[in-house]
Amino acid sequence: MAKQTKIMIETDFLLIVRGLNAKREWCPLCAAEAEMIALENAGVISNLEPAALQEWLNSDELHRSQSAGGSAQICLNSLLARVQNTTLG
């Protein structure tokens, strides 16, 4: 009987689009300078339904802070880490 070998290749990709809305600021939870995006733009970047985005925001995985102008913002590093954990898990 002939021997068979199966090779499976799995690929993932992550596209990061940087726009004028992202600003480099200090993230206290990363303890580093990071790209910060306005809270209202998080759904656009993550492509999540509003309910799922709210669940993520209520978790401790996303780093949130206030900008100098007082608006809420999210650390892009923490958002991308959360996206990767979701696709890998």
PyMOL Python script that loads the backbone (N, CA, C, O; Angstrom):
from pymol import cmd

cmd.read_pdbstr("""\
ATOM      1  N   MET A   1       0.842  -1.177   0.000  1.00  0.00           N
ATOM      2  CA  MET A   1       0.000   0.000   0.000  1.00  0.00           C
ATOM      3  C   MET A   1       0.893   1.248   0.000  1.00  0.00           C
ATOM      4  O   MET A   1       1.905   1.298   0.700  1.00  0.00           O
ATOM      5  N   ALA A   2       0.513   2.229  -0.778  1.00  0.00           N
ATOM      6  CA  ALA A   2       1.289   3.465  -0.915  1.00  0.00           C
ATOM      7  C   ALA A   2       1.143   4.324   0.344  1.00  0.00           C
ATOM      8  O   ALA A   2       0.076   4.389   0.954  1.00  0.00           O
ATOM      9  N   LYS A   3       2.210   4.958   0.701  1.00  0.00           N
ATOM     10  CA  LYS A   3       2.224   5.837   1.861  1.00  0.00           C
ATOM     11  C   LYS A   3       1.772   7.230   1.441  1.00  0.00           C
ATOM     12  O   LYS A   3       2.230   7.740   0.419  1.00  0.00           O
ATOM     13  N   GLN A   4       0.882   7.854   2.212  1.00  0.00           N
ATOM     14  CA  GLN A   4       0.394   9.200   1.916  1.00  0.00           C
ATOM     15  C   GLN A   4       0.844  10.157   3.004  1.00  0.00           C
ATOM     16  O   GLN A   4       0.872   9.824   4.189  1.00  0.00           O
ATOM     17  N   THR A   5       1.193  11.344   2.568  1.00  0.00           N
ATOM     18  CA  THR A   5       1.552  12.409   3.498  1.00  0.00           C
ATOM     19  C   THR A   5       0.663  13.606   3.203  1.00  0.00           C
ATOM     20  O   THR A   5       0.571  14.059   2.062  1.00  0.00           O
ATOM     21  N   LYS A   6       0.012  14.114   4.239  1.00  0.00           N
ATOM     22  CA  LYS A   6      -0.818  15.315   4.090  1.00  0.00           C
ATOM     23  C   LYS A   6      -0.061  16.495   4.668  1.00  0.00           C
ATOM     24  O   LYS A   6       0.470  16.426   5.777  1.00  0.00           O
ATOM     25  N   ILE A   7      -0.019  17.559   3.919  1.00  0.00           N
ATOM     26  CA  ILE A   7       0.588  18.791   4.381  1.00  0.00           C
ATOM     27  C   ILE A   7      -0.492  19.859   4.378  1.00  0.00           C
ATOM     28  O   ILE A   7      -1.098  20.145   3.346  1.00  0.00           O
ATOM     29  N   MET A   8      -0.725  20.446   5.551  1.00  0.00           N
ATOM     30  CA  MET A   8      -1.723  21.507   5.661  1.00  0.00           C
ATOM     31  C   MET A   8      -0.993  22.811   5.943  1.00  0.00           C
ATOM     32  O   MET A   8      -0.114  22.874   6.802  1.00  0.00           O
ATOM     33  N   ILE A   9      -1.358  23.818   5.229  1.00  0.00           N
ATOM     34  CA  ILE A   9      -0.777  25.144   5.419  1.00  0.00           C
ATOM     35  C   ILE A   9      -1.882  26.088   5.847  1.00  0.00           C
ATOM     36  O   ILE A   9      -2.900  26.236   5.170  1.00  0.00           O
ATOM     37  N   GLU A  10      -1.660  26.721   6.983  1.00  0.00           N
ATOM     38  CA  GLU A  10      -2.630  27.688   7.502  1.00  0.00           C
ATOM     39  C   GLU A  10      -1.972  29.056   7.491  1.00  0.00           C
ATOM     40  O   GLU A  10      -0.846  29.222   7.958  1.00  0.00           O
ATOM     41  N   THR A  11      -2.681  30.022   6.958  1.00  0.00           N
ATOM     42  CA  THR A  11      -2.115  31.368   6.900  1.00  0.00           C
ATOM     43  C   THR A  11      -3.069  32.356   7.549  1.00  0.00           C
ATOM     44  O   THR A  11      -4.289  32.203   7.493  1.00  0.00           O
ATOM     45  N   ASP A  12      -2.499  33.340   8.146  1.00  0.00           N
ATOM     46  CA  ASP A  12      -3.237  34.466   8.720  1.00  0.00           C
ATOM     47  C   ASP A  12      -2.520  35.729   8.294  1.00  0.00           C
ATOM     48  O   ASP A  12      -1.314  35.720   8.046  1.00  0.00           O
ATOM     49  N   PHE A  13      -3.261  36.803   8.212  1.00  0.00           N
ATOM     50  CA  PHE A  13      -2.608  38.071   7.939  1.00  0.00           C
ATOM     51  C   PHE A  13      -3.294  39.150   8.747  1.00  0.00           C
ATOM     52  O   PHE A  13      -4.455  39.030   9.137  1.00  0.00           O
ATOM     53  N   LEU A  14      -2.560  40.181   8.977  1.00  0.00           N
ATOM     54  CA  LEU A  14      -3.060  41.321   9.730  1.00  0.00           C
ATOM     55  C   LEU A  14      -2.646  42.577   8.989  1.00  0.00           C
ATOM     56  O   LEU A  14      -1.457  42.820   8.780  1.00  0.00           O
ATOM     57  N   LEU A  15      -3.604  43.357   8.599  1.00  0.00           N
ATOM     58  CA  LEU A  15      -3.351  44.596   7.877  1.00  0.00           C
ATOM     59  C   LEU A  15      -3.537  45.761   8.832  1.00  0.00           C
ATOM     60  O   LEU A  15      -4.595  45.922   9.440  1.00  0.00           O
ATOM     61  N   ILE A  16      -2.514  46.556   8.954  1.00  0.00           N
ATOM     62  CA  ILE A  16      -2.585  47.729   9.824  1.00  0.00           C
ATOM     63  C   ILE A  16      -2.575  48.966   8.949  1.00  0.00           C
ATOM     64  O   ILE A  16      -1.636  49.203   8.189  1.00  0.00           O
ATOM     65  N   VAL A  17      -3.618  49.738   9.066  1.00  0.00           N
ATOM     66  CA  VAL A  17      -3.732  50.974   8.301  1.00  0.00           C
ATOM     67  C   VAL A  17      -3.587  52.120   9.289  1.00  0.00           C
ATOM     68  O   VAL A  17      -4.367  52.251  10.233  1.00  0.00           O
ATOM     69  N   ARG A  18      -2.612  52.918   9.063  1.00  0.00           N
ATOM     70  CA  ARG A  18      -2.390  54.058   9.951  1.00  0.00           C
ATOM     71  C   ARG A  18      -2.902  55.311   9.261  1.00  0.00           C
ATOM     72  O   ARG A  18      -2.608  55.571   8.094  1.00  0.00           O
ATOM     73  N   GLY A  19      -3.646  56.049   9.986  1.00  0.00           N
ATOM     74  CA  GLY A  19      -4.214  57.256   9.421  1.00  0.00           C
ATOM     75  C   GLY A  19      -3.886  58.469  10.271  1.00  0.00           C
ATOM     76  O   GLY A  19      -3.053  58.420  11.175  1.00  0.00           O
ATOM     77  N   LEU A  20      -4.543  59.517   9.963  1.00  0.00           N
ATOM     78  CA  LEU A  20      -4.315  60.757  10.693  1.00  0.00           C
ATOM     79  C   LEU A  20      -4.918  60.711  12.094  1.00  0.00           C
ATOM     80  O   LEU A  20      -4.587  61.541  12.941  1.00  0.00           O
ATOM     81  N   ASN A  21      -5.806  59.740  12.342  1.00  0.00           N
ATOM     82  CA  ASN A  21      -6.487  59.679  13.633  1.00  0.00           C
ATOM     83  C   ASN A  21      -5.626  59.095  14.741  1.00  0.00           C
ATOM     84  O   ASN A  21      -5.903  59.337  15.916  1.00  0.00           O
ATOM     85  N   ALA A  22      -4.589  58.333  14.406  1.00  0.00           N
ATOM     86  CA  ALA A  22      -3.737  57.723  15.421  1.00  0.00           C
ATOM     87  C   ALA A  22      -2.673  58.726  15.868  1.00  0.00           C
ATOM     88  O   ALA A  22      -2.090  59.447  15.059  1.00  0.00           O
ATOM     89  N   LYS A  23      -2.441  58.748  17.171  1.00  0.00           N
ATOM     90  CA  LYS A  23      -1.441  59.653  17.740  1.00  0.00           C
ATOM     91  C   LYS A  23      -0.526  58.844  18.642  1.00  0.00           C
ATOM     92  O   LYS A  23      -0.982  57.934  19.334  1.00  0.00           O
ATOM     93  N   ARG A  24       0.749  59.163  18.640  1.00  0.00           N
ATOM     94  CA  ARG A  24       1.697  58.503  19.537  1.00  0.00           C
ATOM     95  C   ARG A  24       1.655  59.218  20.886  1.00  0.00           C
ATOM     96  O   ARG A  24       1.928  60.413  20.997  1.00  0.00           O
ATOM     97  N   GLU A  25       1.304  58.441  21.893  1.00  0.00           N
ATOM     98  CA  GLU A  25       1.239  58.966  23.250  1.00  0.00           C
ATOM     99  C   GLU A  25       1.686  57.887  24.214  1.00  0.00           C
ATOM    100  O   GLU A  25       1.854  56.729  23.832  1.00  0.00           O
ATOM    101  N   TRP A  26       1.874  58.268  25.453  1.00  0.00           N
ATOM    102  CA  TRP A  26       2.301  57.331  26.474  1.00  0.00           C
ATOM    103  C   TRP A  26       1.122  56.474  26.919  1.00  0.00           C
ATOM    104  O   TRP A  26       0.061  56.989  27.270  1.00  0.00           O
ATOM    105  N   CYS A  27       1.327  55.143  26.898  1.00  0.00           N
ATOM    106  CA  CYS A  27       0.328  54.211  27.433  1.00  0.00           C
ATOM    107  C   CYS A  27       0.827  53.767  28.801  1.00  0.00           C
ATOM    108  O   CYS A  27       1.853  53.093  28.890  1.00  0.00           O
ATOM    109  N   PRO A  28       0.122  54.131  29.870  1.00  0.00           N
ATOM    110  CA  PRO A  28       0.596  53.778  31.203  1.00  0.00           C
ATOM    111  C   PRO A  28       0.616  52.270  31.457  1.00  0.00           C
ATOM    112  O   PRO A  28       1.443  51.794  32.235  1.00  0.00           O
ATOM    113  N   LEU A  29      -0.265  51.519  30.826  1.00  0.00           N
ATOM    114  CA  LEU A  29      -0.291  50.074  31.048  1.00  0.00           C
ATOM    115  C   LEU A  29       0.801  49.340  30.272  1.00  0.00           C
ATOM    116  O   LEU A  29       1.312  48.323  30.741  1.00  0.00           O
ATOM    117  N   CYS A  30       1.160  49.842  29.097  1.00  0.00           N
ATOM    118  CA  CYS A  30       2.288  49.282  28.344  1.00  0.00           C
ATOM    119  C   CYS A  30       3.612  49.790  28.910  1.00  0.00           C
ATOM    120  O   CYS A  30       4.660  49.172  28.722  1.00  0.00           O
ATOM    121  N   ALA A  31       3.547  50.917  29.602  1.00  0.00           N
ATOM    122  CA  ALA A  31       4.735  51.620  30.097  1.00  0.00           C
ATOM    123  C   ALA A  31       5.655  51.965  28.937  1.00  0.00           C
ATOM    124  O   ALA A  31       6.876  51.834  29.023  1.00  0.00           O
ATOM    125  N   ALA A  32       5.030  52.415  27.839  1.00  0.00           N
ATOM    126  CA  ALA A  32       5.786  52.777  26.638  1.00  0.00           C
ATOM    127  C   ALA A  32       4.954  53.724  25.790  1.00  0.00           C
ATOM    128  O   ALA A  32       3.743  53.853  25.974  1.00  0.00           O
ATOM    129  N   GLU A  33       5.625  54.379  24.863  1.00  0.00           N
ATOM    130  CA  GLU A  33       4.912  55.210  23.902  1.00  0.00           C
ATOM    131  C   GLU A  33       4.247  54.282  22.885  1.00  0.00           C
ATOM    132  O   GLU A  33       4.870  53.335  22.404  1.00  0.00           O
ATOM    133  N   ALA A  34       2.992  54.552  22.563  1.00  0.00           N
ATOM    134  CA  ALA A  34       2.239  53.696  21.649  1.00  0.00           C
ATOM    135  C   ALA A  34       1.290  54.542  20.823  1.00  0.00           C
ATOM    136  O   ALA A  34       0.994  55.685  21.171  1.00  0.00           O
ATOM    137  N   GLU A  35       0.817  53.971  19.725  1.00  0.00           N
ATOM    138  CA  GLU A  35      -0.204  54.635  18.916  1.00  0.00           C
ATOM    139  C   GLU A  35      -1.522  54.538  19.664  1.00  0.00           C
ATOM    140  O   GLU A  35      -1.910  53.459  20.112  1.00  0.00           O
ATOM    141  N   MET A  36      -2.199  55.645  19.796  1.00  0.00           N
ATOM    142  CA  MET A  36      -3.482  55.690  20.479  1.00  0.00           C
ATOM    143  C   MET A  36      -4.540  56.117  19.460  1.00  0.00           C
ATOM    144  O   MET A  36      -4.309  57.007  18.642  1.00  0.00           O
ATOM    145  N   ILE A  37      -5.693  55.473  19.526  1.00  0.00           N
ATOM    146  CA  ILE A  37      -6.793  55.818  18.636  1.00  0.00           C
ATOM    147  C   ILE A  37      -7.994  56.225  19.477  1.00  0.00           C
ATOM    148  O   ILE A  37      -8.166  55.779  20.611  1.00  0.00           O
ATOM    149  N   ALA A  38      -8.812  57.075  18.894  1.00  0.00           N
ATOM    150  CA  ALA A  38     -10.024  57.517  19.585  1.00  0.00           C
ATOM    151  C   ALA A  38     -10.953  56.323  19.790  1.00  0.00           C
ATOM    152  O   ALA A  38     -11.046  55.445  18.932  1.00  0.00           O
ATOM    153  N   LEU A  39     -11.624  56.299  20.908  1.00  0.00           N
ATOM    154  CA  LEU A  39     -12.523  55.208  21.259  1.00  0.00           C
ATOM    155  C   LEU A  39     -13.547  54.946  20.154  1.00  0.00           C
ATOM    156  O   LEU A  39     -13.863  53.792  19.866  1.00  0.00           O
ATOM    157  N   GLU A  40     -14.059  55.994  19.543  1.00  0.00           N
ATOM    158  CA  GLU A  40     -15.085  55.823  18.509  1.00  0.00           C
ATOM    159  C   GLU A  40     -14.540  55.169  17.234  1.00  0.00           C
ATOM    160  O   GLU A  40     -15.318  54.685  16.412  1.00  0.00           O
ATOM    161  N   ASN A  41     -13.213  55.147  17.061  1.00  0.00           N
ATOM    162  CA  ASN A  41     -12.609  54.509  15.887  1.00  0.00           C
ATOM    163  C   ASN A  41     -12.246  53.048  16.111  1.00  0.00           C
ATOM    164  O   ASN A  41     -11.850  52.363  15.168  1.00  0.00           O
ATOM    165  N   ALA A  42     -12.373  52.562  17.332  1.00  0.00           N
ATOM    166  CA  ALA A  42     -11.975  51.187  17.643  1.00  0.00           C
ATOM    167  C   ALA A  42     -12.814  50.169  16.881  1.00  0.00           C
ATOM    168  O   ALA A  42     -12.283  49.152  16.435  1.00  0.00           O
ATOM    169  N   GLY A  43     -14.098  50.417  16.723  1.00  0.00           N
ATOM    170  CA  GLY A  43     -14.966  49.495  15.990  1.00  0.00           C
ATOM    171  C   GLY A  43     -14.613  49.411  14.526  1.00  0.00           C
ATOM    172  O   GLY A  43     -14.721  48.342  13.924  1.00  0.00           O
ATOM    173  N   VAL A  44     -14.193  50.514  13.940  1.00  0.00           N
ATOM    174  CA  VAL A  44     -13.813  50.536  12.531  1.00  0.00           C
ATOM    175  C   VAL A  44     -12.551  49.714  12.319  1.00  0.00           C
ATOM    176  O   VAL A  44     -12.467  48.934  11.370  1.00  0.00           O
ATOM    177  N   ILE A  45     -11.576  49.883  13.193  1.00  0.00           N
ATOM    178  CA  ILE A  45     -10.309  49.167  13.050  1.00  0.00           C
ATOM    179  C   ILE A  45     -10.476  47.683  13.325  1.00  0.00           C
ATOM    180  O   ILE A  45      -9.910  46.859  12.605  1.00  0.00           O
ATOM    181  N   SER A  46     -11.236  47.323  14.344  1.00  0.00           N
ATOM    182  CA  SER A  46     -11.373  45.922  14.724  1.00  0.00           C
ATOM    183  C   SER A  46     -12.441  45.193  13.922  1.00  0.00           C
ATOM    184  O   SER A  46     -12.475  43.963  13.931  1.00  0.00           O
ATOM    185  N   ASN A  47     -13.313  45.915  13.230  1.00  0.00           N
ATOM    186  CA  ASN A  47     -14.390  45.332  12.434  1.00  0.00           C
ATOM    187  C   ASN A  47     -15.335  44.487  13.293  1.00  0.00           C
ATOM    188  O   ASN A  47     -15.848  43.463  12.841  1.00  0.00           O
ATOM    189  N   LEU A  48     -15.555  44.922  14.521  1.00  0.00           N
ATOM    190  CA  LEU A  48     -16.425  44.202  15.444  1.00  0.00           C
ATOM    191  C   LEU A  48     -17.834  44.768  15.434  1.00  0.00           C
ATOM    192  O   LEU A  48     -18.059  45.936  15.120  1.00  0.00           O
ATOM    193  N   GLU A  49     -18.765  43.911  15.783  1.00  0.00           N
ATOM    194  CA  GLU A  49     -20.128  44.370  16.021  1.00  0.00           C
ATOM    195  C   GLU A  49     -20.106  45.204  17.301  1.00  0.00           C
ATOM    196  O   GLU A  49     -19.271  44.960  18.172  1.00  0.00           O
ATOM    197  N   PRO A  50     -20.998  46.178  17.435  1.00  0.00           N
ATOM    198  CA  PRO A  50     -20.995  47.037  18.630  1.00  0.00           C
ATOM    199  C   PRO A  50     -21.060  46.265  19.949  1.00  0.00           C
ATOM    200  O   PRO A  50     -20.392  46.647  20.909  1.00  0.00           O
ATOM    201  N   ALA A  51     -21.843  45.196  20.020  1.00  0.00           N
ATOM    202  CA  ALA A  51     -21.948  44.425  21.269  1.00  0.00           C
ATOM    203  C   ALA A  51     -20.618  43.745  21.607  1.00  0.00           C
ATOM    204  O   ALA A  51     -20.211  43.722  22.768  1.00  0.00           O
ATOM    205  N   ALA A  52     -19.950  43.197  20.605  1.00  0.00           N
ATOM    206  CA  ALA A  52     -18.659  42.538  20.833  1.00  0.00           C
ATOM    207  C   ALA A  52     -17.598  43.559  21.234  1.00  0.00           C
ATOM    208  O   ALA A  52     -16.777  43.292  22.112  1.00  0.00           O
ATOM    209  N   LEU A  53     -17.613  44.715  20.601  1.00  0.00           N
ATOM    210  CA  LEU A  53     -16.665  45.768  20.952  1.00  0.00           C
ATOM    211  C   LEU A  53     -16.885  46.214  22.395  1.00  0.00           C
ATOM    212  O   LEU A  53     -15.922  46.438  23.128  1.00  0.00           O
ATOM    213  N   GLN A  54     -18.127  46.344  22.801  1.00  0.00           N
ATOM    214  CA  GLN A  54     -18.428  46.741  24.179  1.00  0.00           C
ATOM    215  C   GLN A  54     -17.917  45.702  25.165  1.00  0.00           C
ATOM    216  O   GLN A  54     -17.432  46.050  26.242  1.00  0.00           O
ATOM    217  N   GLU A  55     -18.025  44.428  24.802  1.00  0.00           N
ATOM    218  CA  GLU A  55     -17.508  43.356  25.657  1.00  0.00           C
ATOM    219  C   GLU A  55     -15.991  43.480  25.807  1.00  0.00           C
ATOM    220  O   GLU A  55     -15.453  43.324  26.903  1.00  0.00           O
ATOM    221  N   TRP A  56     -15.309  43.763  24.696  1.00  0.00           N
ATOM    222  CA  TRP A  56     -13.858  43.956  24.741  1.00  0.00           C
ATOM    223  C   TRP A  56     -13.502  45.158  25.616  1.00  0.00           C
ATOM    224  O   TRP A  56     -12.561  45.100  26.408  1.00  0.00           O
ATOM    225  N   LEU A  57     -14.260  46.247  25.470  1.00  0.00           N
ATOM    226  CA  LEU A  57     -13.988  47.459  26.237  1.00  0.00           C
ATOM    227  C   LEU A  57     -14.188  47.235  27.732  1.00  0.00           C
ATOM    228  O   LEU A  57     -13.510  47.851  28.554  1.00  0.00           O
ATOM    229  N   ASN A  58     -15.112  46.359  28.078  1.00  0.00           N
ATOM    230  CA  ASN A  58     -15.363  46.063  29.485  1.00  0.00           C
ATOM    231  C   ASN A  58     -14.312  45.129  30.074  1.00  0.00           C
ATOM    232  O   ASN A  58     -14.210  45.002  31.294  1.00  0.00           O
ATOM    233  N   SER A  59     -13.535  44.478  29.223  1.00  0.00           N
ATOM    234  CA  SER A  59     -12.463  43.607  29.706  1.00  0.00           C
ATOM    235  C   SER A  59     -11.253  44.468  30.081  1.00  0.00           C
ATOM    236  O   SER A  59     -11.186  45.650  29.745  1.00  0.00           O
ATOM    237  N   ASP A  60     -10.319  43.862  30.771  1.00  0.00           N
ATOM    238  CA  ASP A  60      -9.101  44.581  31.153  1.00  0.00           C
ATOM    239  C   ASP A  60      -8.019  44.462  30.093  1.00  0.00           C
ATOM    240  O   ASP A  60      -6.909  44.960  30.283  1.00  0.00           O
ATOM    241  N   GLU A  61      -8.328  43.807  28.976  1.00  0.00           N
ATOM    242  CA  GLU A  61      -7.315  43.574  27.951  1.00  0.00           C
ATOM    243  C   GLU A  61      -6.999  44.813  27.112  1.00  0.00           C
ATOM    244  O   GLU A  61      -5.888  44.940  26.597  1.00  0.00           O
ATOM    245  N   LEU A  62      -7.951  45.718  26.969  1.00  0.00           N
ATOM    246  CA  LEU A  62      -7.712  46.933  26.200  1.00  0.00           C
ATOM    247  C   LEU A  62      -7.247  48.049  27.126  1.00  0.00           C
ATOM    248  O   LEU A  62      -7.850  48.310  28.167  1.00  0.00           O
ATOM    249  N   HIS A  63      -6.179  48.688  26.729  1.00  0.00           N
ATOM    250  CA  HIS A  63      -5.624  49.794  27.510  1.00  0.00           C
ATOM    251  C   HIS A  63      -6.326  51.090  27.104  1.00  0.00           C
ATOM    252  O   HIS A  63      -6.244  51.513  25.951  1.00  0.00           O
ATOM    253  N   ARG A  64      -7.011  51.709  28.050  1.00  0.00           N
ATOM    254  CA  ARG A  64      -7.712  52.956  27.775  1.00  0.00           C
ATOM    255  C   ARG A  64      -7.128  54.079  28.603  1.00  0.00           C
ATOM    256  O   ARG A  64      -6.648  53.870  29.717  1.00  0.00           O
ATOM    257  N   SER A  65      -7.176  55.262  28.043  1.00  0.00           N
ATOM    258  CA  SER A  65      -6.723  56.452  28.772  1.00  0.00           C
ATOM    259  C   SER A  65      -7.450  57.666  28.225  1.00  0.00           C
ATOM    260  O   SER A  65      -8.246  57.555  27.293  1.00  0.00           O
ATOM    261  N   GLN A  66      -7.177  58.809  28.800  1.00  0.00           N
ATOM    262  CA  GLN A  66      -7.771  60.068  28.356  1.00  0.00           C
ATOM    263  C   GLN A  66      -6.701  60.879  27.639  1.00  0.00           C
ATOM    264  O   GLN A  66      -5.560  60.962  28.094  1.00  0.00           O
ATOM    265  N   SER A  67      -7.076  61.467  26.527  1.00  0.00           N
ATOM    266  CA  SER A  67      -6.139  62.337  25.822  1.00  0.00           C
ATOM    267  C   SER A  67      -6.037  63.669  26.561  1.00  0.00           C
ATOM    268  O   SER A  67      -6.793  63.931  27.496  1.00  0.00           O
ATOM    269  N   ALA A  68      -5.106  64.495  26.135  1.00  0.00           N
ATOM    270  CA  ALA A  68      -4.961  65.822  26.748  1.00  0.00           C
ATOM    271  C   ALA A  68      -6.246  66.629  26.594  1.00  0.00           C
ATOM    272  O   ALA A  68      -6.567  67.454  27.449  1.00  0.00           O
ATOM    273  N   GLY A  69      -6.985  66.395  25.505  1.00  0.00           N
ATOM    274  CA  GLY A  69      -8.250  67.088  25.276  1.00  0.00           C
ATOM    275  C   GLY A  69      -9.409  66.502  26.049  1.00  0.00           C
ATOM    276  O   GLY A  69     -10.507  67.058  26.032  1.00  0.00           O
ATOM    277  N   GLY A  70      -9.182  65.368  26.740  1.00  0.00           N
ATOM    278  CA  GLY A  70     -10.227  64.766  27.561  1.00  0.00           C
ATOM    279  C   GLY A  70     -11.004  63.649  26.896  1.00  0.00           C
ATOM    280  O   GLY A  70     -11.874  63.055  27.532  1.00  0.00           O
ATOM    281  N   SER A  71     -10.718  63.338  25.628  1.00  0.00           N
ATOM    282  CA  SER A  71     -11.467  62.271  24.961  1.00  0.00           C
ATOM    283  C   SER A  71     -10.852  60.910  25.274  1.00  0.00           C
ATOM    284  O   SER A  71      -9.646  60.802  25.495  1.00  0.00           O
ATOM    285  N   ALA A  72     -11.685  59.876  25.291  1.00  0.00           N
ATOM    286  CA  ALA A  72     -11.228  58.516  25.576  1.00  0.00           C
ATOM    287  C   ALA A  72     -10.483  57.965  24.368  1.00  0.00           C
ATOM    288  O   ALA A  72     -10.869  58.188  23.220  1.00  0.00           O
ATOM    289  N   GLN A  73      -9.402  57.237  24.657  1.00  0.00           N
ATOM    290  CA  GLN A  73      -8.621  56.637  23.583  1.00  0.00           C
ATOM    291  C   GLN A  73      -8.142  55.253  24.005  1.00  0.00           C
ATOM    292  O   GLN A  73      -8.085  54.928  25.191  1.00  0.00           O
ATOM    293  N   ILE A  74      -7.800  54.449  23.002  1.00  0.00           N
ATOM    294  CA  ILE A  74      -7.372  53.070  23.226  1.00  0.00           C
ATOM    295  C   ILE A  74      -5.981  52.884  22.649  1.00  0.00           C
ATOM    296  O   ILE A  74      -5.657  53.419  21.589  1.00  0.00           O
ATOM    297  N   CYS A  75      -5.169  52.127  23.352  1.00  0.00           N
ATOM    298  CA  CYS A  75      -3.826  51.789  22.899  1.00  0.00           C
ATOM    299  C   CYS A  75      -3.953  50.784  21.747  1.00  0.00           C
ATOM    300  O   CYS A  75      -4.537  49.713  21.911  1.00  0.00           O
ATOM    301  N   LEU A  76      -3.409  51.138  20.598  1.00  0.00           N
ATOM    302  CA  LEU A  76      -3.498  50.274  19.424  1.00  0.00           C
ATOM    303  C   LEU A  76      -2.786  48.945  19.656  1.00  0.00           C
ATOM    304  O   LEU A  76      -3.232  47.920  19.140  1.00  0.00           O
ATOM    305  N   ASN A  77      -1.697  48.934  20.414  1.00  0.00           N
ATOM    306  CA  ASN A  77      -0.991  47.676  20.709  1.00  0.00           C
ATOM    307  C   ASN A  77      -1.900  46.692  21.433  1.00  0.00           C
ATOM    308  O   ASN A  77      -1.915  45.506  21.104  1.00  0.00           O
ATOM    309  N   SER A  78      -2.653  47.169  22.413  1.00  0.00           N
ATOM    310  CA  SER A  78      -3.538  46.282  23.164  1.00  0.00           C
ATOM    311  C   SER A  78      -4.710  45.810  22.297  1.00  0.00           C
ATOM    312  O   SER A  78      -5.157  44.672  22.432  1.00  0.00           O
ATOM    313  N   LEU A  79      -5.205  46.671  21.415  1.00  0.00           N
ATOM    314  CA  LEU A  79      -6.289  46.276  20.517  1.00  0.00           C
ATOM    315  C   LEU A  79      -5.816  45.196  19.544  1.00  0.00           C
ATOM    316  O   LEU A  79      -6.523  44.216  19.308  1.00  0.00           O
ATOM    317  N   LEU A  80      -4.631  45.375  18.985  1.00  0.00           N
ATOM    318  CA  LEU A  80      -4.100  44.377  18.053  1.00  0.00           C
ATOM    319  C   LEU A  80      -3.805  43.063  18.764  1.00  0.00           C
ATOM    320  O   LEU A  80      -4.023  41.994  18.194  1.00  0.00           O
ATOM    321  N   ALA A  81      -3.315  43.123  19.997  1.00  0.00           N
ATOM    322  CA  ALA A  81      -3.066  41.895  20.769  1.00  0.00           C
ATOM    323  C   ALA A  81      -4.372  41.157  21.013  1.00  0.00           C
ATOM    324  O   ALA A  81      -4.420  39.930  20.923  1.00  0.00           O
ATOM    325  N   ARG A  82      -5.435  41.899  21.324  1.00  0.00           N
ATOM    326  CA  ARG A  82      -6.752  41.282  21.568  1.00  0.00           C
ATOM    327  C   ARG A  82      -7.282  40.646  20.289  1.00  0.00           C
ATOM    328  O   ARG A  82      -7.853  39.556  20.335  1.00  0.00           O
ATOM    329  N   VAL A  83      -7.103  41.303  19.159  1.00  0.00           N
ATOM    330  CA  VAL A  83      -7.544  40.748  17.876  1.00  0.00           C
ATOM    331  C   VAL A  83      -6.787  39.447  17.589  1.00  0.00           C
ATOM    332  O   VAL A  83      -7.391  38.454  17.183  1.00  0.00           O
ATOM    333  N   GLN A  84      -5.477  39.450  17.798  1.00  0.00           N
ATOM    334  CA  GLN A  84      -4.681  38.255  17.544  1.00  0.00           C
ATOM    335  C   GLN A  84      -5.059  37.124  18.481  1.00  0.00           C
ATOM    336  O   GLN A  84      -5.102  35.971  18.051  1.00  0.00           O
ATOM    337  N   ASN A  85      -5.332  37.410  19.739  1.00  0.00           N
ATOM    338  CA  ASN A  85      -5.744  36.366  20.681  1.00  0.00           C
ATOM    339  C   ASN A  85      -7.064  35.755  20.271  1.00  0.00           C
ATOM    340  O   ASN A  85      -7.281  34.558  20.464  1.00  0.00           O
ATOM    341  N   THR A  86      -7.946  36.556  19.710  1.00  0.00           N
ATOM    342  CA  THR A  86      -9.250  36.060  19.282  1.00  0.00           C
ATOM    343  C   THR A  86      -9.107  35.144  18.068  1.00  0.00           C
ATOM    344  O   THR A  86      -9.766  34.107  17.998  1.00  0.00           O
ATOM    345  N   THR A  87      -8.250  35.517  17.106  1.00  0.00           N
ATOM    346  CA  THR A  87      -8.100  34.703  15.906  1.00  0.00           C
ATOM    347  C   THR A  87      -7.309  33.440  16.169  1.00  0.00           C
ATOM    348  O   THR A  87      -7.505  32.439  15.479  1.00  0.00           O
ATOM    349  N   LEU A  88      -6.414  33.462  17.157  1.00  0.00           N
ATOM    350  CA  LEU A  88      -5.616  32.277  17.469  1.00  0.00           C
ATOM    351  C   LEU A  88      -6.347  31.318  18.398  1.00  0.00           C
ATOM    352  O   LEU A  88      -6.104  30.112  18.380  1.00  0.00           O
ATOM    353  N   GLY A  89      -7.242  31.865  19.205  1.00  0.00           N
ATOM    354  CA  GLY A  89      -7.920  31.032  20.213  1.00  0.00           C
ATOM    355  C   GLY A  89      -9.110  30.406  19.715  1.00  0.00           C
ATOM    356  O   GLY A  89      -9.779  29.680  20.449  1.00  0.00           O
TER     357      GLY A  89
END
""", "prot")
cmd.dss("prot")
cmd.show_as("cartoon", "prot")
cmd.util.cbc("prot")
cmd.orient("prot")
